[in-house]
Amino acid sequence: MNNTQAFINENKERFLDELMELLRVPSISADSSFSQDVQKCAEMLSENLKEIGLTNVEVFPTDGHPIVYGEKIENPSWPTVLVYGHYDVQPADPLELWDSNPFNPVIKKTELHPQGAIFARGACDDKGQMFMHVKAVEAMISSGELTCNVKFMIEGEEEVGSENLSVFVKEQKELLNADIILVSDTGMLANDVPSITTGLRGLSYVEVELTGPNRDLHSGLYGGCVANPINILCDMISKLQNEDLAVTIPGFYDRVENLSEKERSEMGQAPFSKEDYCKSIDIENVHGEKGFTTMERGSIRPSLDVNGIWGGYTGEGAKTVIPSKAYAKISMRLVPNQDPEEITNLFTQYFSSLAPEGVKVKVTPHHGGEPAVTPVDSIGYLAASEAYEKSFGKKPIPVRSGGSIPIVAMFEKELGLKTVLMGFGLDSDAIHSPNEHYGVFNFFKGIETIPYFFESFSKLSN
């Protein structure tokens, strides 16, 4: 891939400028007031795909935000790589916590990024990582070194649950026919410690509502006499975990995959500094299920967290009321063999059983997702491993991520294809948070590595 790498080196400045232009578009899928910007971003990507030499480029409308598709079928006998990414981004709120305008990208040097990092919403998740593939394919086409057919499917609803993607995939199976799916929406351990994500946790997300009296009551007249939904909600939530911080829902662990000591030992080879981990998020100590390391708690073990809780009076000053209602949002991260629908049902039954007389419980399921695992002996993984080794000069470490990408399991179910997760971001890149950023080194390293994946996948597929 010598010509490809030369093309990349000659066009780095342009690649970066084009990414910055993409980042200036506030393609926030969760807020309908930004719908025109989401559409604009899709059209910009469509034009870029056409410019680099892709054919059959189309912006497919959905019931929500559009999906951008394009392809380069060089030889029907070649293997085909389907690249997935998303161009929508999270809202930038709270804006006052950003050091610069989230949609006016700037490059600043940091301790972890001495070459500079791009600060903008979507820089890492996922515009920067998705755009690496576009530029890598451009380099391969321009240099005449494309070794696989390639298809792009870039959606605009990942940050709101990819509601319309599964409909598109089911309707366009022939169009999306491929041999492997390639995604960069994850990270690696460090800039000098490459890694490949081989597992993702699933998700069950619910909202709970407790109702007590038919209206807010005076806490002097009624305090101590009627059930307070907020007090009871806090008590019920506290019973969802025991003193060892294990989840107490009956049946919750019945299907959990327990890894062997050998597998856990191999995972333990990944570098981890408890001191640095705590320092990065300004905490004094770690916290989690007894008997497991921090890395294991965030990858191979399921978890339960309250994501939000509210009720009663929260305005300025005092208002002495016993609230009529209390609410919480609760997420459960799941591991292989745990079924999101089953876990949601188990949660609903158990949580409802915890409620005393005097309150009514309502559990509303929200989106969920299946966990996923990529075998480390698959052609896709081996090709990715070879690509990282050529680019970084060392073999990547297989790691399981604590995050969830529900579409990975959906792709396997609907298209029968495994997904390779080649992420180049870092945990410190503050995705979904103020001051999200993406290293300039990481952006270009991804563009340099992806062509090696195509080369290795083509070789191993024959």
C-alpha positions, -999 to +999 in steps of 0.1 A: +000+000+000+029+023-006+011+045-031-019+048-008+002+058+022+020+084+000-014+098-011-024+101+025+007+120+035+003+144+006-033+152+015-033+154+053-040+191+054-070+188+031-084+158+049-083+177+082-099+208+066-127+186+052-133+171+086-135+205+102-161+216+077-182+185+086-179+193+123-192+228+119-227+213+110-247+209+142-263+176+131-281+169+164-305+141+158-323+144+192-335+180+187-360+186+159-349+222+156-317+209+140-334+187+114-322+209+085-287+206+098-289+168+099-302+168+063-274+192+053-248+169+069-262+139+050-260+158+017-224+169+024-214+133+030-232+123-002-213+148-022-180+137-006-187+101-015-193+110-051-161+132-052-139+103-041-152+080-069-181+061-054-211+052-075-248+045-067-246+072-041-280+080-026-294+098+004-322+074+015-351+091+034-365+074+064-393+082+089-366+100+108-332+112+095-317+100+062-292+072+056-263+079+032-253+050+009-225+047-017-204+019-032-173+010-052-177-024-068-144-029-086-145-066-092-175-089-084-151-117-074-135-096-047-147-097-011-169-068-001-165-046+030-195-027+043-185+003+063-210+016+089-208+049+107-231+078+118-230+115+111-255+126+139-241+139+172-252+143+208-266+177+219-238+200+231-255+210+264-244+223+289-228+249+266-213+269+295-190+239+303-173+240+269-140+259+266-148+267+229-178+267+206-187+230+201-195+236+165-165+258+157-138+232+159-104+242+172-071+222+175-053+224+208-024+205+222-029+185+254-009+162+276-022+131+258-023+147+224+010+166+219+003+168+181-030+185+190-066+174+194-097+185+175-122+200+200-158+198+187-190+179+192-188+148+171-150+150+167-146+114+180-182+102+181-185+096+153-177+121+125-139+119+130-138+082+131-164+077+103-146+102+080-114+082+084-129+055+063-141+079+036-105+093+033-089+059+035-111+047+006-103+078-013-066+071-009-070+035-021-090+045-051-068+074-061-036+052-058-051+023-076-046+000-046-082-008-036-082-045-029-119-051-018-152-038-030-166-013-005-200-001+005-208+028+029-239+030+051-239+061+072-269+069+093-282+100+111-300+084+141-274+065+161-276+089+190-313+084+193-314+046+191-311+039+153-349+034+152-351+034+114-319+017+106-332-018+111-361-011+087-336+001+061-314-030+066-344-054+063-356-036+031-322-034+015-305-067+022-295-072-014-280-037-016-261-043+016-248-078+007-212-080+019-186-103+036-178-082+067-190-050+084-163-025+095-171+001+122-150+027+139-172+039+168-151+025+197-117+032+211-083+018+219-063+015+251-037+042+243-020+058+214+010+034+219-012+004+230-035-005+200-065-026+208-095-041+191-129-042+207-141-079+206-172-075+228-200-051+236-224-050+264-261-050+257-287-026+272-320-026+290-333+009+297-364+017+317-382+046+333-400+041+366-429+062+380-442+061+415-475+077+424-487+083+459-514+108+468-535+123+440-518+157+445-488+173+462-496+176+499-485+200+527-457+182+544-467+196+578-503+184+576-495+151+560-459+144+569-455+110+586-490+100+577-489+091+540-463+074+517-438+098+502-430+086+466-395+101+466-386+085+499-400+051+488-384+053+453-350+059+470-356+029+492-366+007+463-336+017+443-313+009+472-327-027+472-316-033+436-281-041+448-267-059+478-238-051+501-214-067+475-229-044+448-243-073+430-278-068+413-305-084+434-331-090+407-341-127+408-328-144+376-306-115+366-274-136+365-289-168+353-276-165+317-245-145+324-214-159+307-187-166+332-153-164+317-125-189+326-096-179+348-074-182+316-096-157+297-097-133+326-059-136+329-055-127+292-078-097+297-058-087+327-027-081+304-043-049+292-025-020+309-045-003+336-036+022+363-061+026+391-044+059+400-047+074+365-082+061+362-093+078+394-074+110+385-090+112+351-125+115+366-115+131+399-126+104+423-108+090+453-114+053+447-132+028+424-165+012+433-182-019+420-191-056+423-170-075+448-146-101+433-139-084+400-114-059+388-124-025+375-117-036+339-139-067+344-167-047+360-168-025+329-167-052+303-176-088+312-200-081+341-235-067+339-243-036+358-273-014+370-272+024+373-297+051+380-293+077+352-317+103+365-341+108+394-366+136+401-398+146+417-414+172+440-401+207+442-367+215+429-369+252+423-353+281+442-361+284+479-383+261+499-417+245+492-427+220+518-446+193+499-450+156+499-449+150+461-476+131+443-451+115+420-414+105+417-395+093+387-362+076+378-344+064+347-325+032+351-301+014+327-288-021+329-257-031+308-259-067+298-233-093+288-234-122+263-265-145+267-285-119+286-317-110+267-327-074+270-365-081+268-362-109+295-341-086+318-366-058+314-394-082+324-375-095+354-367-059+365-404-049+361-416-078+382-390-074+410-392-036+412-430-037+414-428-063+442-406-039+463-434-012+465-453-010+498-490-002+500-497+034+494-479+038+461-486+027+426-457+016+403-454+021+365-424+008+345-419+020+310-394+002+289-373+023+265-347+012+240-325-019+245-299-038+227-283-072+224-247-078+236-222-089+209-189-108+207-164-110+178-144-142+178-106-135+178-100-163+153-123-149+126-109-136+093-122-101+101-104-100+135-072-114+121-072-089+092-077-061+117-049-074+139-025-075+110-035-040+100-028-026+135+005-045+136+016-030+103+006+005+113+016+006+150+045-019+149+029-041+176+000-065+179-032-051+192-048-063+225-083-078+223-106-060+247-143-061+256-160-027+259-185-017+285-205+003+260-234-008+237-238-006+200-271-024+195-269-023+157-240-049+158-263-077+169-290-064+145-265-066+116-257-102+125-293-112+128-305-095+096-275-097+073-257-127+088-225-107+090-200-102+118-187-068+126-151-057+132-147-028+156-116-008+147-118+022+170-091+048+173-105+071+200-094+072+237-115+069+268-104+105+277-119+120+245-150+131+264-176+118+240-211+128+250-195+154+274-184+190+272-151+195+254-153+163+233-121+160+213-102+136+189-065+135+185-050+146+152-026+116+156-056+093+160-075+107+130-045+101+106-035+068+122-069+055+115-067+066+078-033+049+076-044+017+092-077+011+074-061+004+040-040-024+056-072-040+068-085-040+032-053-056+020-052-082+048-089-090+045-085-095+007-056-119+012-072-139+040-105-142+022-088-160-008 
